[in-house]
Amino acid sequence: MPEFSLEDLHNIPPRDQRDPELEKLVRELIGRVADKWTMLILETLEEHGRLRFTRLGELVGDISQKMLTKTVRQMEADGLVVRTVYPVIPPRVEYGLTEMGLSLSEAFCSVWYWAAINQKKVMQARADFEKRKEELEL
């Protein structure tokens, strides 16, 4: 497995010259981690550390138990979270980020940084769009 540096991100080869297996993996991972729940779970675990299932759901907020279960299982399968079951009654299960999960969380921080820098511009663009849309409807 080749090592990549930040400079490599600026030198990504054209699509027809990329490793097809890597291309497939990247598309698959983007599809999985770019969803709302994965990002919110990632952020919650990064901020609060290891959490029990119920507490994780409470902190994420507005997520069904079914969706939380599905999302943390997929995150576990992708190596982003570790699930620890304690042999007690009633069963106690905790979830925490792996090193890969932490590194993805760090990468996601750049989205927060970008949003903070561009918040006013995005809000202005949205307002301008709505104004143009209203003018066209008249």
Phi, psi and omega in degrees: 000121182288150176272144180240149176242171179300325179297329180298332181295334180272354182238035180291129182292161176303155185308320183287352179251004182273156174294118184299326179291320178293318178302315179298315180298315181298314179298318179296314181292322177299316179300325182278313188273346181276000179281157184305311188291320179300315181296319180291321177294317178302312180297317181296314180292326178293321183283322187252351182078204183297135182223149171287156185307309183297318180294321177301313179299319179298316183287325176293316177079140174055033177241134179288158178298322179298315181291322178297314179300311181300316184290314181292328176296317179293321178295322177294316179298326180276358178082018182269330178231156174244136180254123180245123178255126179260133184281069178232167177241123357289160182303141178241126181234132177236151177238140177214161180282142171276178176300320178296319178298318177296320181291325176293322177299319178297320178296323180293335178302329179294332176293317177299317179299312179300316181297319180296318180292322187256009184305310182296320179295319179295315180296322178292318178299319178295317179296317178299318179298313180298322179296314178298320180297316178296320179297323179290330181282342181287000000 
